Amino acid sequence: MKYDGDYPALVVSVGTDHHKFDRLIDWVEDWLDSRTDHPTCLIQHGASKAPELARGVLRMPREDLLQLYASAKIVLVQGGPGSILDARSVGHLPIAVPRLPRLNEVVDGHQVAFTRTMASHGEAIAAESEEELMRALNLAMSHPESMRTAPRLSTPAASANLLGAAIAGLDHHADHMALRRMRQLLAHH
């Protein structure tokens, strides 16, 4: 299945988790409603409510979503690792809003931690409040070229080496059975 519409200026993905992320849908629609230039928007909403001011798609093949990301001015995603890394793989600096466990949007706080980490490394723009999201979207719309960057390509071997070095560095600080076992496993691969 190929995407069959005009390419929107803003592409939003809440991922495919069964938890609702209606908060993000509401925030995006508030932003769209505040704009006089009426940017086009597609929201892949999954289990969340369908948008009213944007084109909504329940789910779509990953390849189609990546094609949309590559063609969009702005990419906005949930703070999950797959969503952020997919946007980075096509050369977009995504705006990321982490799901919150206290709002029953996800089971734990991994998205908050991951989004903050990626933002601290310049790999995403974190927006944890509606005000932060509005500022990020307005800035991105004013300067869409700032949302483009070199694609972040997956390098499993380099990642494994970095992980191995990090574990080796921890080894002398902690004499923990699990840490030693991880080091042994990495040495065999």
Secondary structure, 3 states (H helix, E strand, C coil): CCCCCCCCCEEEECCCCCCCCHHHHHHHHHHHHHCCCCCCEEEECCCCCCCCCCEEECCCCHHHHHHHHHHCCEEEEECCHHHHHHHHHCCECCEEECCCHHHCCCCCCHHHHHHHHHHHCCCCEECCCHHHHHHHHHHHHHCHHHHECCCCCCCHHHHHHHHHHHHHHHHCCCCCHHHHHHHHHHHCC
